[in-house]
Amino acid sequence: MSKNDILRKLSSRKFWALLAALATSVLTAGGAGDNTVLHVTGVIGAVGACVAYMLAEGISDAANKDKTE
């Protein structure tokens, strides 16, 4: 798996939705309270949005740099 493949997967909203769903399922099965599940899911969603934004901006900046040089 190349670096570009990993970056593409980390910037995928589907990937972060999968992690949130997995965490929700595992925490619920483990007997965690609703409040804990909600907090963990929220953190995963927030981190996923930040990672996707940063990677998208980096890719965009790199593409623009190549065009100007």
N, CA, C and O atoms as CSV, one atom per row, in Angstrom:
chain,resi,resn,atom,element,x,y,z
A,1,MET,N,N,0.853,-1.173,0.000
A,1,MET,CA,C,0.000,0.000,0.000
A,1,MET,C,C,0.899,1.235,0.000
A,1,MET,O,O,1.790,1.377,0.838
A,2,SER,N,N,0.647,2.115,-0.949
A,2,SER,CA,C,1.489,3.300,-1.086
A,2,SER,C,C,1.038,4.414,-0.139
A,2,SER,O,O,-0.041,4.360,0.451
A,3,LYS,N,N,1.889,5.411,-0.017
A,3,LYS,CA,C,1.580,6.558,0.837
A,3,LYS,C,C,0.315,7.263,0.347
A,3,LYS,O,O,-0.503,7.704,1.154
A,4,ASN,N,N,0.155,7.369,-0.975
A,4,ASN,CA,C,-1.035,8.014,-1.533
A,4,ASN,C,C,-2.302,7.241,-1.199
A,4,ASN,O,O,-3.344,7.844,-0.939
A,5,ASP,N,N,-2.226,5.904,-1.201
A,5,ASP,CA,C,-3.382,5.084,-0.835
A,5,ASP,C,C,-3.788,5.331,0.614
A,5,ASP,O,O,-4.972,5.453,0.928
A,6,ILE,N,N,-2.799,5.402,1.483
A,6,ILE,CA,C,-3.079,5.637,2.903
A,6,ILE,C,C,-3.688,7.025,3.107
A,6,ILE,O,O,-4.657,7.176,3.851
A,7,LEU,N,N,-3.120,8.036,2.448
A,7,LEU,CA,C,-3.663,9.395,2.573
A,7,LEU,C,C,-5.080,9.472,2.027
A,7,LEU,O,O,-5.931,10.155,2.596
A,8,ARG,N,N,-5.336,8.774,0.923
A,8,ARG,CA,C,-6.679,8.784,0.341
A,8,ARG,C,C,-7.682,8.133,1.301
A,8,ARG,O,O,-8.800,8.623,1.460
A,9,LYS,N,N,-7.288,7.050,1.927
A,9,LYS,CA,C,-8.186,6.384,2.872
A,9,LYS,C,C,-8.434,7.245,4.113
A,9,LYS,O,O,-9.561,7.313,4.603
A,10,LEU,N,N,-7.394,7.898,4.620
A,10,LEU,CA,C,-7.564,8.745,5.795
A,10,LEU,C,C,-8.431,9.965,5.511
A,10,LEU,O,O,-9.048,10.513,6.425
A,11,SER,N,N,-8.483,10.393,4.259
A,11,SER,CA,C,-9.307,11.552,3.925
A,11,SER,C,C,-10.728,11.158,3.533
A,11,SER,O,O,-11.539,12.016,3.184
A,12,SER,N,N,-11.025,9.881,3.589
A,12,SER,CA,C,-12.345,9.388,3.198
A,12,SER,C,C,-13.359,9.535,4.339
A,12,SER,O,O,-13.116,9.087,5.460
A,13,ARG,N,N,-14.479,10.159,4.041
A,13,ARG,CA,C,-15.545,10.269,5.047
A,13,ARG,C,C,-16.118,8.905,5.383
A,13,ARG,O,O,-16.550,8.673,6.512
A,14,LYS,N,N,-16.124,7.998,4.411
A,14,LYS,CA,C,-16.627,6.639,4.646
A,14,LYS,C,C,-15.766,5.921,5.683
A,14,LYS,O,O,-16.287,5.206,6.539
A,15,PHE,N,N,-14.458,6.108,5.605
A,15,PHE,CA,C,-13.546,5.489,6.565
A,15,PHE,C,C,-13.847,5.960,7.979
A,15,PHE,O,O,-13.920,5.149,8.903
A,16,TRP,N,N,-14.023,7.276,8.155
A,16,TRP,CA,C,-14.280,7.820,9.487
A,16,TRP,C,C,-15.665,7.423,9.986
A,16,TRP,O,O,-15.852,7.218,11.185
A,17,ALA,N,N,-16.639,7.313,9.080
A,17,ALA,CA,C,-17.964,6.826,9.477
A,17,ALA,C,C,-17.874,5.369,9.933
A,17,ALA,O,O,-18.537,4.968,10.890
A,18,LEU,N,N,-17.052,4.587,9.243
A,18,LEU,CA,C,-16.841,3.198,9.635
A,18,LEU,C,C,-16.229,3.117,11.030
A,18,LEU,O,O,-16.674,2.323,11.858
A,19,LEU,N,N,-15.205,3.939,11.295
A,19,LEU,CA,C,-14.591,3.923,12.633
A,19,LEU,C,C,-15.589,4.325,13.720
A,19,LEU,O,O,-15.616,3.723,14.793
A,20,ALA,N,N,-16.403,5.332,13.444
A,20,ALA,CA,C,-17.407,5.757,14.422
A,20,ALA,C,C,-18.419,4.641,14.672
A,20,ALA,O,O,-18.796,4.394,15.817
A,21,ALA,N,N,-18.859,3.969,13.616
A,21,ALA,CA,C,-19.813,2.868,13.764
A,21,ALA,C,C,-19.194,1.703,14.519
A,21,ALA,O,O,-19.844,1.089,15.365
A,22,LEU,N,N,-17.948,1.401,14.216
A,22,LEU,CA,C,-17.257,0.317,14.909
A,22,LEU,C,C,-17.099,0.628,16.392
A,22,LEU,O,O,-17.352,-0.225,17.243
A,23,ALA,N,N,-16.679,1.856,16.698
A,23,ALA,CA,C,-16.514,2.248,18.105
A,23,ALA,C,C,-17.851,2.194,18.845
A,23,ALA,O,O,-17.923,1.733,19.984
A,24,THR,N,N,-18.902,2.669,18.187
A,24,THR,CA,C,-20.230,2.640,18.805
A,24,THR,C,C,-20.650,1.213,19.115
A,24,THR,O,O,-21.150,0.928,20.204
A,25,SER,N,N,-20.448,0.320,18.161
A,25,SER,CA,C,-20.839,-1.083,18.354
A,25,SER,C,C,-20.043,-1.745,19.469
A,25,SER,O,O,-20.604,-2.435,20.320
A,26,VAL,N,N,-18.735,-1.529,19.459
A,26,VAL,CA,C,-17.882,-2.163,20.475
A,26,VAL,C,C,-18.196,-1.621,21.862
A,26,VAL,O,O,-18.296,-2.385,22.821
A,27,LEU,N,N,-18.351,-0.298,21.970
A,27,LEU,CA,C,-18.645,0.283,23.281
A,27,LEU,C,C,-20.012,-0.155,23.802
A,27,LEU,O,O,-20.171,-0.421,24.993
A,28,THR,N,N,-20.985,-0.227,22.916
A,28,THR,CA,C,-22.324,-0.664,23.322
A,28,THR,C,C,-22.294,-2.123,23.764
A,28,THR,O,O,-22.892,-2.480,24.779
A,29,ALA,N,N,-21.599,-2.963,23.004
A,29,ALA,CA,C,-21.500,-4.382,23.361
A,29,ALA,C,C,-20.736,-4.555,24.672
A,29,ALA,O,O,-21.004,-5.485,25.433
A,30,GLY,N,N,-19.790,-3.666,24.931
A,30,GLY,CA,C,-19.007,-3.745,26.166
A,30,GLY,C,C,-19.718,-3.187,27.379
A,30,GLY,O,O,-19.187,-3.250,28.488
A,31,GLY,N,N,-20.911,-2.639,27.192
A,31,GLY,CA,C,-21.690,-2.142,28.316
A,31,GLY,C,C,-21.417,-0.702,28.688
A,31,GLY,O,O,-21.787,-0.267,29.779
A,32,ALA,N,N,-20.775,0.052,27.803
A,32,ALA,CA,C,-20.526,1.471,28.087
A,32,ALA,C,C,-21.852,2.226,28.068
A,32,ALA,O,O,-22.778,1.854,27.347
A,33,GLY,N,N,-21.933,3.264,28.848
A,33,GLY,CA,C,-23.149,4.060,28.903
A,33,GLY,C,C,-23.352,4.888,27.642
A,33,GLY,O,O,-22.428,5.094,26.855
A,34,ASP,N,N,-24.581,5.355,27.473
A,34,ASP,CA,C,-24.914,6.152,26.295
A,34,ASP,C,C,-24.042,7.402,26.200
A,34,ASP,O,O,-23.635,7.797,25.107
A,35,ASN,N,N,-23.762,8.010,27.323
A,35,ASN,CA,C,-22.971,9.237,27.338
A,35,ASN,C,C,-21.549,8.984,26.832
A,35,ASN,O,O,-21.004,9.785,26.073
A,36,THR,N,N,-20.961,7.886,27.249
A,36,THR,CA,C,-19.617,7.530,26.804
A,36,THR,C,C,-19.593,7.258,25.309
A,36,THR,O,O,-18.703,7.731,24.603
A,37,VAL,N,N,-20.564,6.502,24.828
A,37,VAL,CA,C,-20.651,6.188,23.405
A,37,VAL,C,C,-20.792,7.471,22.593
A,37,VAL,O,O,-20.148,7.625,21.555
A,38,LEU,N,N,-21.613,8.369,23.052
A,38,LEU,CA,C,-21.830,9.642,22.352
A,38,LEU,C,C,-20.545,10.458,22.298
A,38,LEU,O,O,-20.221,11.029,21.256
A,39,HIS,N,N,-19.812,10.521,23.399
A,39,HIS,CA,C,-18.559,11.279,23.425
A,39,HIS,C,C,-17.500,10.686,22.490
A,39,HIS,O,O,-16.839,11.415,21.750
A,40,VAL,N,N,-17.348,9.380,22.532
A,40,VAL,CA,C,-16.345,8.728,21.673
A,40,VAL,C,C,-16.695,8.912,20.205
A,40,VAL,O,O,-15.820,9.218,19.396
A,41,THR,N,N,-17.948,8.732,19.854
A,41,THR,CA,C,-18.384,8.910,18.474
A,41,THR,C,C,-18.169,10.349,18.022
A,41,THR,O,O,-17.746,10.589,16.891
A,42,GLY,N,N,-18.452,11.288,18.881
A,42,GLY,CA,C,-18.231,12.702,18.556
A,42,GLY,C,C,-16.777,13.026,18.322
A,42,GLY,O,O,-16.440,13.772,17.402
A,43,VAL,N,N,-15.909,12.469,19.152
A,43,VAL,CA,C,-14.467,12.714,18.991
A,43,VAL,C,C,-13.973,12.112,17.674
A,43,VAL,O,O,-13.207,12.754,16.954
A,44,ILE,N,N,-14.395,10.903,17.354
A,44,ILE,CA,C,-13.984,10.278,16.097
A,44,ILE,C,C,-14.464,11.113,14.910
A,44,ILE,O,O,-13.712,11.318,13.957
A,45,GLY,N,N,-15.687,11.590,14.957
A,45,GLY,CA,C,-16.208,12.429,13.874
A,45,GLY,C,C,-15.426,13.722,13.726
A,45,GLY,O,O,-15.134,14.151,12.610
A,46,ALA,N,N,-15.089,14.340,14.840
A,46,ALA,CA,C,-14.336,15.601,14.797
A,46,ALA,C,C,-12.922,15.390,14.271
A,46,ALA,O,O,-12.444,16.162,13.440
A,47,VAL,N,N,-12.258,14.356,14.749
A,47,VAL,CA,C,-10.903,14.066,14.279
A,47,VAL,C,C,-10.928,13.717,12.796
A,47,VAL,O,O,-10.063,14.156,12.038
A,48,GLY,N,N,-11.902,12.941,12.387
A,48,GLY,CA,C,-12.027,12.570,10.974
A,48,GLY,C,C,-12.226,13.781,10.083
A,48,GLY,O,O,-11.623,13.872,9.013
A,49,ALA,N,N,-13.057,14.702,10.507
A,49,ALA,CA,C,-13.285,15.916,9.722
A,49,ALA,C,C,-12.013,16.751,9.621
A,49,ALA,O,O,-11.703,17.285,8.556
A,50,CYS,N,N,-11.283,16.865,10.713
A,50,CYS,CA,C,-10.026,17.635,10.698
A,50,CYS,C,C,-8.982,16.989,9.809
A,50,CYS,O,O,-8.318,17.678,9.035
A,51,VAL,N,N,-8.826,15.678,9.906
A,51,VAL,CA,C,-7.847,14.970,9.080
A,51,VAL,C,C,-8.206,15.099,7.602
A,51,VAL,O,O,-7.340,15.377,6.773
A,52,ALA,N,N,-9.476,14.897,7.274
A,52,ALA,CA,C,-9.902,15.014,5.875
A,52,ALA,C,C,-9.644,16.413,5.343
A,52,ALA,O,O,-9.182,16.565,4.213
A,53,TYR,N,N,-9.932,17.430,6.130
A,53,TYR,CA,C,-9.700,18.809,5.703
A,53,TYR,C,C,-8.216,19.083,5.486
A,53,TYR,O,O,-7.829,19.662,4.471
A,54,MET,N,N,-7.387,18.666,6.438
A,54,MET,CA,C,-5.953,18.927,6.320
A,54,MET,C,C,-5.351,18.212,5.109
A,54,MET,O,O,-4.548,18.799,4.384
A,55,LEU,N,N,-5.729,16.964,4.885
A,55,LEU,CA,C,-5.195,16.239,3.738
A,55,LEU,C,C,-5.682,16.842,2.427
A,55,LEU,O,O,-4.910,16.954,1.474
A,56,ALA,N,N,-6.946,17.230,2.367
A,56,ALA,CA,C,-7.481,17.845,1.145
A,56,ALA,C,C,-6.773,19.163,0.844
A,56,ALA,O,O,-6.453,19.443,-0.311
A,57,GLU,N,N,-6.528,19.963,1.858
A,57,GLU,CA,C,-5.818,21.231,1.659
A,57,GLU,C,C,-4.373,20.983,1.230
A,57,GLU,O,O,-3.854,21.688,0.365
A,58,GLY,N,N,-3.734,20.001,1.821
A,58,GLY,CA,C,-2.360,19.676,1.440
A,58,GLY,C,C,-2.257,19.213,0.002
A,58,GLY,O,O,-1.345,19.613,-0.722
A,59,ILE,N,N,-3.187,18.375,-0.412
A,59,ILE,CA,C,-3.203,17.895,-1.794
A,59,ILE,C,C,-3.476,19.054,-2.750
A,59,ILE,O,O,-2.839,19.165,-3.798
A,60,SER,N,N,-4.409,19.901,-2.390
A,60,SER,CA,C,-4.731,21.067,-3.214
A,60,SER,C,C,-3.548,22.010,-3.323
A,60,SER,O,O,-3.241,22.490,-4.414
A,61,ASP,N,N,-2.878,22.284,-2.211
A,61,ASP,CA,C,-1.713,23.161,-2.219
A,61,ASP,C,C,-0.584,22.569,-3.064
A,61,ASP,O,O,0.087,23.294,-3.799
A,62,ALA,N,N,-0.377,21.272,-2.961
A,62,ALA,CA,C,0.675,20.628,-3.743
A,62,ALA,C,C,0.366,20.705,-5.235
A,62,ALA,O,O,1.267,20.927,-6.044
A,63,ALA,N,N,-0.899,20.522,-5.603
A,63,ALA,CA,C,-1.280,20.622,-7.010
A,63,ALA,C,C,-1.098,22.035,-7.531
A,63,ALA,O,O,-0.647,22.226,-8.660
A,64,ASN,N,N,-1.441,23.018,-6.730
A,64,ASN,CA,C,-1.276,24.427,-7.148
A,64,ASN,C,C,0.204,24.790,-7.249
A,64,ASN,O,O,0.587,25.564,-8.126
A,65,LYS,N,N,1.028,24.251,-6.377
A,65,LYS,CA,C,2.471,24.531,-6.408
A,65,LYS,C,C,3.078,23.994,-7.694
A,65,LYS,O,O,3.909,24.651,-8.321
A,66,ASP,N,N,2.656,22.788,-8.084
A,66,ASP,CA,C,3.182,22.197,-9.317
A,66,ASP,C,C,2.793,23.024,-10.546
A,66,ASP,O,O,3.568,23.112,-11.498
A,67,LYS,N,N,1.623,23.621,-10.535
A,67,LYS,CA,C,1.162,24.419,-11.676
A,67,LYS,C,C,1.921,25.744,-11.808
A,67,LYS,O,O,2.136,26.235,-12.916
A,68,THR,N,N,2.324,26.317,-10.666
A,68,THR,CA,C,2.993,27.609,-10.698
A,68,THR,C,C,4.478,27.501,-10.990
A,68,THR,O,O,5.108,28.494,-11.354
A,69,GLU,N,N,5.046,26.320,-10.837
A,69,GLU,CA,C,6.494,26.164,-11.050
A,69,GLU,C,C,6.803,25.686,-12.433
A,69,GLU,O,O,7.971,25.504,-12.776
